[in-house]
Amino acid sequence: MPAQHDPEPGSSDHVDGVAAEEDLVGYRGVTACHAVGISYRQLDYWARTALVVPSVRDAAGSGSARLYSFRDLVVLKVVKRLLDAGVSLQNIRRAIETLRSRGVADLAGITLISDGTTVYECRSPEEVVDLLQGGQGVFGIAIGGAFKEIQGSLSQLPAEPAVVTEPDASPMVAGDELAARRARRRAG
């Protein structure tokens, strides 16, 4: 994204208590799909291609579930909106790389503007006006709006604790053995 800005001094990563809460809960893939408005196939593809990887817990074999943070859901919503507007996946990947480096408070203050080819990051109304004065058609995504939309969606959807305690060692069942073999194969 062309416009890069350092975080404001003293900016907080806590917006409406979400950042503190985000450390405590995660959202399963199905919940993420409902909150963002995408298919499970899209979610799985984006995770496997590292476009948006779940930050709470990634899948670790057969039967394990990915857990997405609130911040991950906001990024997923932004990706969906950019794709819906016709922005190329390559440009979306570049935009997401920049967003990953931001805290939740920073995300809420950003507006992404795109002409369909390039995605620009704007942090003030003046920057938005500067881009609009170029005279070409653009569209904008206020990430703060996506932030609030996800908050509203999640109020009706289940979350689960981000820290899952492992049960005491129990006899391995056939499914666990198969998952362990796959993990060993992947590890080399």
Backbone as a printed PyTorch tensor [residue, N CA C, xyz], in Angstrom:
tensor([[[  0.8500,  -1.1630,   0.0000],
         [  0.0000,   0.0000,   0.0000],
         [  0.8940,   1.2230,   0.0000]],

        [[  0.6550,   2.1720,  -0.8570],
         [  1.5570,   3.2940,  -0.9720],
         [  1.7160,   4.1310,   0.2670]],

        [[  0.6650,   4.4940,   0.9490],
         [  0.7950,   5.3720,   2.1170],
         [  1.1170,   4.5560,   3.3520]],

        [[  2.2590,   4.8270,   3.9650],
         [  2.6710,   4.1230,   5.1840],
         [  2.8130,   5.1520,   6.2950]],

        [[  2.2730,   4.8590,   7.4550],
         [  2.3640,   5.7780,   8.5850],
         [  2.7410,   5.0130,   9.8300]],

        [[  3.5180,   5.6590,  10.6740],
         [  3.8370,   5.0540,  11.9640],
         [  2.6420,   5.2550,  12.8830]],

        [[  2.4440,   4.3550,  13.8360],
         [  1.3450,   4.5310,  14.7710],
         [  1.4990,   5.8350,  15.5430]],

        [[  0.3730,   6.4160,  15.8890],
         [  0.3790,   7.6390,  16.6810],
         [  0.9870,   7.3620,  18.0500]],

        [[  1.8080,   8.2660,  18.5610],
         [  2.3510,   8.0640,  19.9010],
         [  1.2250,   7.9510,  20.9140]],

        [[  1.3560,   6.9990,  21.7750],
         [  0.3570,   6.8050,  22.8230],
         [ -0.9080,   6.1160,  22.3620]],

        [[ -0.9410,   5.6590,  21.0850],
         [ -2.1620,   4.9870,  20.6400],
         [ -2.2890,   3.6640,  21.3670]],

        [[ -3.4940,   3.2970,  21.6390],
         [ -3.7470,   2.0820,  22.4030],
         [ -4.2020,   0.9790,  21.4800]],

        [[ -3.9110,  -0.2300,  21.8280],
         [ -4.3730,  -1.3710,  21.0700],
         [ -5.7520,  -1.8000,  21.5490]],

        [[ -6.3300,  -1.0930,  22.4790],
         [ -7.6200,  -1.4770,  23.0320],
         [ -8.7020,  -0.5380,  22.5390]],

        [[ -9.6130,  -1.0460,  21.7500],
         [-10.7430,  -0.2790,  21.2590],
         [-12.0010,  -0.9470,  21.7880]],

        [[-12.7500,  -0.2210,  22.6060],
         [-13.9780,  -0.7620,  23.2020],
         [-13.7400,  -2.1010,  23.8980]],

        [[-12.5420,  -2.3190,  24.4300],
         [-12.2500,  -3.5410,  25.1610],
         [-12.0480,  -4.7590,  24.2820]],

        [[-12.0570,  -4.5750,  22.9570],
         [-11.9570,  -5.7250,  22.0570],
         [-10.5860,  -6.3600,  22.1130]],

        [[ -9.5150,  -5.5610,  22.1250],
         [ -8.1690,  -6.1380,  22.0990],
         [ -7.9240,  -6.9950,  23.3370]],

        [[ -8.3800,  -6.5330,  24.4960],
         [ -8.1920,  -7.3210,  25.7130],
         [ -9.0010,  -8.6120,  25.6230]],

        [[-10.2060,  -8.5160,  25.0980],
         [-11.0630,  -9.6870,  24.9750],
         [-10.5370, -10.6470,  23.9150]],

        [[ -9.9080, -10.0920,  22.8640],
         [ -9.4370, -10.9220,  21.7650],
         [ -8.3850, -11.9240,  22.2210]],

        [[ -7.6520, -11.6010,  23.2690],
         [ -6.6540, -12.5210,  23.7850],
         [ -7.2970, -13.7120,  24.5000]],

        [[ -8.5590, -13.5930,  24.8660],
         [ -9.2170, -14.6180,  25.6570],
         [-10.1010, -15.5630,  24.8600]],

        [[-10.5660, -15.1400,  23.6890],
         [-11.4820, -15.9660,  22.9090],
         [-11.0210, -16.0990,  21.4740]],

        [[-11.5250, -17.1490,  20.8400],
         [-11.2880, -17.3760,  19.4190],
         [-12.5920, -17.8080,  18.7860]],

        [[-12.6430, -17.7220,  17.4860],
         [-13.8530, -18.0730,  16.7560],
         [-13.5260, -19.1530,  15.7410]],

        [[-14.3160, -20.2330,  15.7720],
         [-14.1200, -21.3350,  14.8330],
         [-14.4240, -20.8720,  13.4090]],

        [[-14.0010, -21.6570,  12.4540],
         [-14.1730, -21.3190,  11.0480],
         [-15.6120, -21.0480,  10.6520]],

        [[-16.5390, -21.8900,  11.1030],
         [-17.9500, -21.7110,  10.7480],
         [-18.4630, -20.3800,  11.2920]],

        [[-18.0800, -20.0400,  12.5040],
         [-18.4820, -18.7650,  13.0940],
         [-17.8780, -17.6070,  12.3020]],

        [[-16.6120, -17.7320,  11.9270],
         [-15.9500, -16.6950,  11.1330],
         [-16.6810, -16.4880,   9.8060]],

        [[-17.0720, -17.5750,   9.1780],
         [-17.7920, -17.4840,   7.9000],
         [-19.1020, -16.7250,   8.0510]],

        [[-19.8540, -17.0390,   9.0990],
         [-21.1260, -16.3500,   9.3390],
         [-20.9080, -14.8700,   9.6470]],

        [[-19.8960, -14.5550,  10.4450],
         [-19.6380, -13.1670,  10.8320],
         [-19.1850, -12.3160,   9.6460]],

        [[-18.4240, -12.9180,   8.7480],
         [-17.8270, -12.1740,   7.6460],
         [-18.6850, -12.2400,   6.3730]],

        [[-19.4420, -13.3160,   6.2130],
         [-20.2620, -13.4630,   5.0170],
         [-19.5340, -14.1250,   3.8650]],

        [[-18.7050, -15.1300,   4.1830],
         [-17.9780, -15.8740,   3.1530],
         [-18.2740, -17.3530,   3.3130]],

        [[-17.8890, -18.1310,   2.3110],
         [-18.0900, -19.5790,   2.3890],
         [-16.9220, -20.2160,   3.1420]],

        [[-17.1710, -21.4120,   3.6540],
         [-16.0980, -22.1200,   4.3600],
         [-14.9720, -22.4590,   3.3910]],

        [[-15.3190, -22.7200,   2.1450],
         [-14.3080, -23.0260,   1.1290],
         [-13.3590, -21.8360,   0.9470]],

        [[-13.9220, -20.6100,   0.8890],
         [-13.0750, -19.4120,   0.7780],
         [-12.1620, -19.2940,   1.9920]],

        [[-12.7430, -19.4550,   3.1740],
         [-11.9720, -19.3350,   4.4090],
         [-10.8150, -20.3310,   4.4160]],

        [[-11.1020, -21.5680,   4.0650],
         [-10.0810, -22.6070,   4.0380],
         [ -8.9860, -22.2690,   3.0230]],

        [[ -9.3790, -21.8170,   1.8470],
         [ -8.4070, -21.4640,   0.8130],
         [ -7.5100, -20.3180,   1.2840]],

        [[ -8.1220, -19.2860,   1.8670],
         [ -7.3390, -18.1400,   2.3320],
         [ -6.3750, -18.5400,   3.4420]],

        [[ -6.7630, -19.4890,   4.2900],
         [ -5.8600, -19.9570,   5.3520],
         [ -4.7240, -20.7910,   4.7550]],

        [[ -5.0630, -21.6950,   3.8280],
         [ -4.0320, -22.5550,   3.2340],
         [ -3.0350, -21.7900,   2.3860]],

        [[ -3.4710, -20.6840,   1.7700],
         [ -2.5670, -19.8740,   0.9450],
         [ -1.9460, -18.7170,   1.7260]],

        [[ -2.1700, -18.6970,   3.0300],
         [ -1.5850, -17.7050,   3.9480],
         [ -2.0390, -16.2750,   3.6600]],

        [[ -3.2200, -16.1070,   3.0660],
         [ -3.7640, -14.7600,   2.8940],
         [ -4.2080, -14.2290,   4.2540]],

        [[ -5.0290, -15.0180,   4.9460],
         [ -5.4230, -14.6870,   6.3130],
         [ -5.3100, -15.9680,   7.1270]],

        [[ -4.2810, -16.0380,   7.9580],
         [ -4.0220, -17.2130,   8.7830],
         [ -4.5790, -16.9520,  10.1820]],

        [[ -5.2860, -17.9160,  10.7540],
         [ -5.8290, -17.7030,  12.1030],
         [ -4.7100, -17.4770,  13.1150]],

        [[ -4.8280, -16.4110,  13.8980],
         [ -3.7530, -16.0720,  14.8270],
         [ -3.9020, -16.7330,  16.1920]],

        [[ -5.0960, -17.2240,  16.5180],
         [ -5.2700, -17.8790,  17.8180],
         [ -4.7660, -19.3150,  17.7430]],

        [[ -5.2520, -20.0610,  16.7370],
         [ -4.8030, -21.4470,  16.5770],
         [ -5.0360, -21.8750,  15.1390]],

        [[ -3.9910, -22.3790,  14.4980],
         [ -4.1230, -22.9020,  13.1410],
         [ -4.4830, -24.3790,  13.2310]],

        [[ -4.9640, -24.9270,  12.1460],
         [ -5.3020, -26.3450,  12.1200],
         [ -4.0180, -27.1590,  12.2880]],

        [[ -4.1080, -28.2190,  13.0710],
         [ -2.9350, -29.0520,  13.3300],
         [ -3.2690, -30.5120,  13.0620]],

        [[ -3.8220, -30.7730,  11.9070],
         [ -4.1430, -32.1540,  11.5630],
         [ -5.6360, -32.3890,  11.5230]],

        [[ -5.9630, -33.5960,  11.2110],
         [ -7.3620, -33.9920,  11.0820],
         [ -8.1070, -33.8180,  12.3980]],

        [[ -9.2530, -33.1790,  12.3240],
         [-10.0840, -33.0290,  13.5070],
         [ -9.7840, -31.8040,  14.3550]],

        [[ -8.7060, -31.0950,  14.0520],
         [ -8.4220, -29.8860,  14.8340],
         [ -9.0960, -28.6940,  14.1580]],

        [[ -9.4320, -27.7060,  14.9530],
         [-10.1490, -26.5510,  14.4250],
         [ -9.2930, -25.3030,  14.4850]],

        [[ -9.3620, -24.5160,  13.4230],
         [ -8.7080, -23.2120,  13.4420],
         [ -9.5110, -22.2970,  14.3520]],

        [[ -8.8150, -21.4010,  15.0370],
         [ -9.4800, -20.3750,  15.8400],
         [ -8.9920, -19.0120,  15.3740]],

        [[ -9.9300, -18.1570,  15.0060],
         [ -9.6360, -16.8200,  14.5170],
         [ -9.8840, -15.7940,  15.6110]],

        [[ -9.0280, -14.7870,  15.6720],
         [ -9.2260, -13.6880,  16.6140],
         [-10.1920, -12.6750,  16.0010]],

        [[-10.6480, -11.7380,  16.8190],
         [-11.5060, -10.6650,  16.3260],
         [-10.8000,  -9.9050,  15.2090]],

        [[ -9.5320,  -9.6100,  15.4250],
         [ -8.7280,  -8.8880,  14.4270],
         [ -8.6770,  -9.6620,  13.1100]],

        [[ -8.5240, -10.9850,  13.1800],
         [ -8.5330, -11.8120,  11.9720],
         [ -9.8530, -11.6480,  11.2180]],

        [[-10.9590, -11.5930,  11.9610],
         [-12.2700, -11.4590,  11.3290],
         [-12.4070, -10.1110,  10.6230]],

        [[-11.8560,  -9.0600,  11.2230],
         [-11.8910,  -7.7470,  10.5790],
         [-11.1010,  -7.8010,   9.2690]],

        [[ -9.9430,  -8.4240,   9.3000],
         [ -9.1250,  -8.5400,   8.0850],
         [ -9.8590,  -9.3740,   7.0370]],

        [[-10.5070, -10.4660,   7.4560],
         [-11.2910, -11.2800,   6.5220],
         [-12.3910, -10.4490,   5.8610]],

        [[-13.0470,  -9.6050,   6.6420],
         [-14.1230,  -8.7560,   6.1100],
         [-13.5670,  -7.7810,   5.0770]],

        [[-12.4040,  -7.2230,   5.3400],
         [-11.7650,  -6.2930,   4.4080],
         [-11.4040,  -7.0360,   3.1140]],

        [[-10.8560,  -8.2360,   3.2360],
         [-10.5090,  -9.0290,   2.0540],
         [-11.7550,  -9.2820,   1.2110]],

        [[-12.8430,  -9.6650,   1.8680],
         [-14.0840,  -9.9310,   1.1380],
         [-14.5510,  -8.6880,   0.3950]],

        [[-14.5310,  -7.5500,   1.0580],
         [-14.9830,  -6.3090,   0.4150],
         [-14.0990,  -5.9260,  -0.7680]],

        [[-12.7930,  -6.1000,  -0.6230],
         [-11.8890,  -5.7850,  -1.7310],
         [-12.1270,  -6.7260,  -2.9120]],

        [[-12.3070,  -8.0050,  -2.6320],
         [-12.5970,  -8.9620,  -3.7120],
         [-13.9250,  -8.6340,  -4.3940]],

        [[-14.9330,  -8.3110,  -3.5960],
         [-16.2400,  -7.9510,  -4.1550],
         [-16.1450,  -6.7200,  -5.0560]],

        [[-15.1980,  -5.8330,  -4.7630],
         [-15.0310,  -4.6110,  -5.5510],
         [-14.1360,  -4.8250,  -6.7710]],

        [[-13.6110,  -6.0390,  -6.9460],
         [-12.8240,  -6.3480,  -8.1280],
         [-11.3370,  -6.1120,  -8.0120]],

        [[-10.8190,  -5.9240,  -6.7940],
         [ -9.3770,  -5.7430,  -6.6090],
         [ -8.6970,  -7.1050,  -6.7760]],

        [[ -7.5570,  -7.1060,  -7.4450],
         [ -6.8470,  -8.3640,  -7.6950],
         [ -6.3300,  -8.9710,  -6.3880]],

        [[ -6.2260, -10.2750,  -6.3680],
         [ -5.7340, -10.9760,  -5.1830],
         [ -4.3050, -10.5440,  -4.8490]],

        [[ -3.4960, -10.2700,  -5.8650],
         [ -2.1210,  -9.8160,  -5.6430],
         [ -2.1110,  -8.4850,  -4.8840]],

        [[ -2.9620,  -7.5390,  -5.2810],
         [ -3.0250,  -6.2510,  -4.5720],
         [ -3.6180,  -6.4050,  -3.1820]],

        [[ -4.5510,  -7.3190,  -3.0430],
         [ -5.1240,  -7.5740,  -1.7160],
         [ -4.0550,  -8.1340,  -0.7970]],

        [[ -3.2390,  -9.0520,  -1.2960],
         [ -2.1550,  -9.6150,  -0.4790],
         [ -1.2230,  -8.5130,   0.0230]],

        [[ -0.8740,  -7.5770,  -0.8430],
         [ -0.0070,  -6.4630,  -0.4280],
         [ -0.6850,  -5.6260,   0.6450]],

        [[ -1.9640,  -5.3480,   0.4560],
         [ -2.7040,  -4.5440,   1.4350],
         [ -2.7740,  -5.2570,   2.7800]],

        [[ -3.0150,  -6.5530,   2.7520],
         [ -3.1470,  -7.3330,   3.9870],
         [ -1.8160,  -7.3930,   4.7320]],

        [[ -0.7170,  -7.4770,   4.0180],
         [  0.5940,  -7.4830,   4.6680],
         [  0.7750,  -6.2310,   5.5140]],

        [[  0.3530,  -5.0970,   4.9910],
         [  0.4530,  -3.8480,   5.7490],
         [ -0.4940,  -3.8710,   6.9350]],

        [[ -1.7240,  -4.3500,   6.7200],
         [ -2.6940,  -4.3900,   7.8160],
         [ -2.2340,  -5.2980,   8.9550]],

        [[ -1.5340,  -6.3760,   8.6270],
         [ -1.0640,  -7.3020,   9.6660],
         [ -0.1410,  -6.6210,  10.6610]],

        [[  0.5490,  -5.5990,  10.2100],
         [  1.5040,  -4.9260,  11.0920],
         [  0.8230,  -3.9200,  12.0220]],

        [[ -0.4770,  -3.7230,  11.8790],
         [ -1.2100,  -2.7290,  12.6720],
         [ -1.8940,  -3.3730,  13.8650]],

        [[ -2.0600,  -2.5970,  14.9190],
         [ -2.8520,  -3.0300,  16.0610],
         [ -4.3200,  -2.7770,  15.7760]],

        [[ -5.2080,  -3.2670,  16.6070],
         [ -6.6390,  -3.0940,  16.3980],
         [ -7.0090,  -1.6160,  16.3790]],

        [[ -6.4420,  -0.8190,  17.2630],
         [ -6.7630,   0.6080,  17.2880],
         [ -6.3500,   1.2640,  15.9820]],

        [[ -5.2080,   0.8810,  15.4460],
         [ -4.7690,   1.4230,  14.1640],
         [ -5.7250,   1.0210,  13.0530]],

        [[ -6.1530,  -0.2220,  13.0360],
         [ -7.0690,  -0.6830,  11.9940],
         [ -8.3450,   0.1430,  11.9760]],

        [[ -8.8770,   0.4400,  13.1420],
         [-10.1450,   1.1570,  13.2210],
         [-10.0550,   2.5510,  12.6340]],

        [[ -8.8700,   3.1470,  12.5570],
         [ -8.7200,   4.4940,  12.0370],
         [ -8.3000,   4.5750,  10.5870]],

        [[ -8.2430,   3.4530,   9.8950],
         [ -7.7660,   3.4250,   8.5150],
         [ -8.9460,   3.3260,   7.5500]],

        [[ -8.8400,   4.0450,   6.4440],
         [ -9.7680,   3.8710,   5.3270],
         [ -8.9240,   3.4100,   4.1460]],

        [[ -9.3190,   2.3050,   3.5430],
         [ -8.6320,   1.8280,   2.3500],
         [ -9.3640,   2.3880,   1.1410]],

        [[ -8.6140,   2.9800,   0.2350],
         [ -9.1650,   3.5310,  -0.9970],
         [ -8.5010,   2.7750,  -2.1420]],

        [[ -9.2990,   2.3710,  -3.1170],
         [ -8.7440,   1.6610,  -4.2580],
         [ -9.3590,   2.1630,  -5.5500]],

        [[ -8.5480,   2.1460,  -6.5980],
         [ -9.0460,   2.4620,  -7.9230],
         [ -9.2870,   1.1780,  -8.7090]],

        [[ -9.2580,   0.0520,  -8.0020],
         [ -9.4390,  -1.2520,  -8.6330],
         [ -8.1100,  -1.9040,  -8.9600]],

        [[ -7.0470,  -1.1100,  -8.9680],
         [ -5.7150,  -1.6330,  -9.2650],
         [ -4.8290,  -1.5440,  -8.0380]],

        [[ -4.7500,  -0.3640,  -7.4640],
         [ -3.8950,  -0.1150,  -6.3040],
         [ -4.7610,   0.1590,  -5.0890]],

        [[ -4.2880,  -0.2900,  -3.9280],
         [ -4.9870,  -0.0350,  -2.6740],
         [ -4.1610,   0.9750,  -1.8900]],

        [[ -4.8050,   2.0670,  -1.4710],
         [ -4.1440,   3.1260,  -0.7180],
         [ -4.6760,   3.1400,   0.7080]],

        [[ -3.8070,   3.4380,   1.6420],
         [ -4.1770,   3.5420,   3.0450],
         [ -4.2930,   5.0090,   3.4110]],

        [[ -5.4450,   5.4020,   3.9160],
         [ -5.6570,   6.7960,   4.3250],
         [ -6.0050,   6.8250,   5.8030]],

        [[ -5.3930,   7.7690,   6.5180],
         [ -5.6300,   7.8960,   7.9590],
         [ -6.3430,   9.1810,   8.3280]],

        [[ -6.6000,  10.0410,   7.3430],
         [ -7.2790,  11.2940,   7.6490],
         [ -8.1860,  11.6700,   6.4820]],

        [[ -9.1780,  12.5020,   6.7530],
         [-10.0480,  12.9700,   5.6610],
         [ -9.2610,  13.7120,   4.5750]],

        [[ -8.2000,  14.3870,   4.9660],
         [ -7.3870,  15.1170,   3.9990],
         [ -6.7280,  14.1620,   3.0010]],

        [[ -6.2450,  13.0270,   3.4880],
         [ -5.6290,  12.0490,   2.5920],
         [ -6.6570,  11.4870,   1.6190]],

        [[ -7.8820,  11.2650,   2.0800],
         [ -8.9480,  10.7710,   1.2030],
         [ -9.2250,  11.8080,   0.1160]],

        [[ -9.3370,  13.0790,   0.5020],
         [ -9.5950,  14.1520,  -0.4620],
         [ -8.4600,  14.2450,  -1.4750]],

        [[ -7.2180,  14.1280,  -1.0250],
         [ -6.0770,  14.1710,  -1.9400],
         [ -6.1910,  13.0890,  -3.0130]],

        [[ -6.5810,  11.8910,  -2.6170],
         [ -6.7400,  10.8120,  -3.5950],
         [ -7.8960,  11.0850,  -4.5480]],

        [[ -8.9770,  11.6180,  -4.0300],
         [-10.1450,  11.8990,  -4.8650],
         [ -9.8780,  13.0090,  -5.8740]],

        [[ -8.9690,  13.9150,  -5.5670],
         [ -8.6730,  15.0180,  -6.4700],
         [ -7.9660,  14.5550,  -7.7340]],

        [[ -7.5130,  13.3160,  -7.7460],
         [ -6.8980,  12.7550,  -8.9510],
         [ -7.8980,  12.6120, -10.0830]],

        [[ -9.1830,  12.6220,  -9.7720],
         [-10.2180,  12.6080, -10.7870],
         [-10.6660,  11.2470, -11.2740]],

        [[-10.0400,  10.1840, -10.8260],
         [-10.4900,   8.8790, -11.2900],
         [-11.4200,   8.2410, -10.2700]],

        [[-12.2190,   7.3050, -10.7330],
         [-13.1650,   6.6420,  -9.8450],
         [-12.4610,   5.7510,  -8.8410]],

        [[-12.8510,   5.8680,  -7.5960],
         [-12.2880,   5.0510,  -6.5290],
         [-13.4150,   4.5980,  -5.6140]],

        [[-13.1310,   3.6280,  -4.7790],
         [-14.0600,   3.2220,  -3.7310],
         [-13.2710,   3.1240,  -2.4450]],

        [[-13.9900,   3.2420,  -1.3320],
         [-13.3260,   3.2150,  -0.0350],
         [-13.9370,   2.1990,   0.8960]],

        [[-13.0980,   1.6920,   1.7740],
         [-13.5380,   0.7820,   2.8250],
         [-13.0400,   1.3620,   4.1400]],

        [[-13.9640,   1.8380,   4.9600],
         [-13.6030,   2.3270,   6.2880],
         [-13.4940,   1.1050,   7.1960]],

        [[-12.3040,   0.8080,   7.6350],
         [-12.1010,  -0.3990,   8.4320],
         [-12.8370,  -0.2940,   9.7590]],

        [[-12.9890,   0.9240,  10.2750],
         [-13.7720,   1.1020,  11.5000],
         [-15.1950,   0.6030,  11.3240]],

        [[-15.7620,   0.7810,  10.1210],
         [-17.1040,   0.2840,   9.8290],
         [-17.1490,  -1.2290,   9.8220]],

        [[-16.1310,  -1.8570,   9.2310],
         [-16.0520,  -3.3190,   9.2290],
         [-15.8930,  -3.8270,  10.6550]],

        [[-15.1190,  -3.0900,  11.4440],
         [-14.8720,  -3.4000,  12.8470],
         [-16.2060,  -3.4880,  13.5940]],

        [[-17.0510,  -2.4410,  13.4330],
         [-18.3440,  -2.4000,  14.1180],
         [-19.2950,  -3.4690,  13.5880]],

        [[-19.2390,  -3.7120,  12.2930],
         [-20.0920,  -4.7360,  11.6930],
         [-19.7720,  -6.1220,  12.2660]],

        [[-18.4920,  -6.4250,  12.3910],
         [-18.0710,  -7.7180,  12.9490],
         [-18.4930,  -7.8050,  14.4110]],

        [[-18.3320,  -6.7300,  15.1680],
         [-18.7670,  -6.7330,  16.5730],
         [-20.2460,  -7.0810,  16.6680]],

        [[-21.0600,  -6.4750,  15.8080],
         [-22.4980,  -6.7510,  15.8110],
         [-22.8030,  -8.1920,  15.4500]],

        [[-22.1300,  -8.7150,  14.4420],
         [-22.3460, -10.1080,  14.0240],
         [-21.9720, -11.0950,  15.1230]],

        [[-20.8700, -10.8120,  15.8070],
         [-20.3750, -11.7420,  16.8230],
         [-21.2320, -11.7740,  18.0750]],

        [[-22.0420, -10.7480,  18.2780],
         [-22.8700, -10.7230,  19.4860],
         [-23.8590, -11.8970,  19.5020]],

        [[-24.1680, -12.4530,  18.3440],
         [-25.1130, -13.5670,  18.2540],
         [-24.4190, -14.9050,  17.9660]],

        [[-23.0850, -14.9070,  17.8850],
         [-22.3580, -16.1210,  17.4960],
         [-21.4730, -16.6180,  18.6320]],

        [[-21.1980, -17.9270,  18.6510],
         [-20.4060, -18.4980,  19.7440],
         [-18.9090, -18.2250,  19.6140]],

        [[-18.2660, -18.0910,  20.7580],
         [-16.8080, -17.9750,  20.8470],
         [-16.3430, -19.0710,  21.7830]],

        [[-15.0620, -19.3310,  21.7880],
         [-14.5330, -20.3010,  22.7400],
         [-13.2160, -19.7990,  23.2850]],

        [[-12.8250, -20.3160,  24.4440],
         [-11.5730, -19.8540,  25.0540],
         [-10.3930, -20.0680,  24.1050]],

        [[ -9.5140, -19.0730,  24.0470],
         [ -8.3460, -19.1660,  23.1750],
         [ -7.3250, -20.1490,  23.7270]],

        [[ -7.2390, -20.2500,  25.0190],
         [ -6.2920, -21.1670,  25.6430],
         [ -7.0460, -22.4400,  25.9930]],

        [[ -6.6680, -23.4950,  25.3210],
         [ -7.3360, -24.7680,  25.5670],
         [ -6.3800, -25.6440,  26.3560]],

        [[ -6.8240, -26.0890,  27.4970],
         [ -5.9710, -26.9580,  28.3020],
         [ -6.0420, -28.3590,  27.7330]],

        [[ -4.9050, -28.9790,  27.6600],
         [ -4.8380, -30.3360,  27.1310],
         [ -5.3140, -31.3210,  28.1900]],

        [[ -6.1790, -32.2350,  27.8180],
         [ -6.6030, -33.2410,  28.7800],
         [ -5.4370, -34.1630,  29.1160]],

        [[ -5.5420, -34.8400,  30.2560],
         [ -4.5020, -35.7930,  30.6210],
         [ -4.3680, -36.8350,  29.5240]],

        [[ -3.1950, -37.4260,  29.4460],
         [ -2.9460, -38.4220,  28.4050],
         [ -4.0060, -39.5030,  28.4760]],

        [[ -4.6000, -39.7640,  27.3460],
         [ -5.6190, -40.7980,  27.2790],
         [ -5.2300, -41.7680,  26.1840]],

        [[ -5.8130, -42.9410,  26.2000],
         [ -5.4590, -43.9060,  25.1720],
         [ -5.7120, -43.3130,  23.7840]],

        [[ -4.7720, -43.5540,  22.8770],
         [ -4.8840, -43.0100,  21.5360],
         [ -5.9320, -43.7890,  20.7530]],

        [[ -6.8220, -43.0700,  20.1160],
         [ -7.8210, -43.7180,  19.2720],
         [ -7.3220, -43.6780,  17.8400]],

        [[ -7.9790, -44.4060,  16.9510],
         [ -7.5120, -44.5440,  15.5690],
         [ -7.3660, -43.1840,  14.8840]],

        [[ -8.2890, -42.2810,  15.0870],
         [ -8.2170, -40.9580,  14.4690],
         [ -7.0090, -40.1770,  14.9310]],

        [[ -6.6670, -40.3020,  16.2210],
         [ -5.5070, -39.5990,  16.7490],
         [ -4.2170, -40.1650,  16.1660]],

        [[ -4.1700, -41.4830,  16.0010],
         [ -2.9890, -42.1080,  15.4480],
         [ -2.7700, -41.6400,  14.0080]],

        [[ -3.8340, -41.5580,  13.2430],
         [ -3.7530, -41.0980,  11.8700],
         [ -3.2830, -39.6450,  11.8150]],

        [[ -3.8130, -38.8060,  12.6870],
         [ -3.3960, -37.4070,  12.7440],
         [ -1.9200, -37.3030,  13.1190]],

        [[ -1.4730, -38.1430,  14.0480],
         [ -0.0680, -38.1250,  14.4600],
         [  0.8380, -38.5310,  13.2960]],

        [[  0.4200, -39.5290,  12.5210],
         [  1.2160, -39.9520,  11.3540],
         [  1.3240, -38.8230,  10.3380]],

        [[  0.2000, -38.1470,  10.0800],
         [  0.2270, -37.0350,   9.1230],
         [  1.1650, -35.9330,   9.5990]],

        [[  1.1270, -35.6390,  10.8830],
         [  1.9880, -34.5850,  11.4410],
         [  3.4520, -34.9680,  11.2950]],

        [[  3.7640, -36.2480,  11.5380],
         [  5.1600, -36.7050,  11.4020],
         [  5.6170, -36.6120,   9.9440]],

        [[  4.7270, -36.9480,   9.0100],
         [  5.0740, -36.8590,   7.5940],
         [  5.3490, -35.4190,   7.1830]],

        [[  4.5280, -34.4940,   7.6680],
         [  4.7060, -33.0860,   7.3270],
         [  5.9920, -32.5450,   7.9210]],

        [[  6.3370, -33.0150,   9.1090],
         [  7.5530, -32.5320,   9.7780],
         [  8.8060, -33.0380,   9.0730]],

        [[  8.6700, -34.0950,   8.3160],
         [  9.8150, -34.5740,   7.5430],
         [ 10.3900, -35.7650,   8.1510]]])
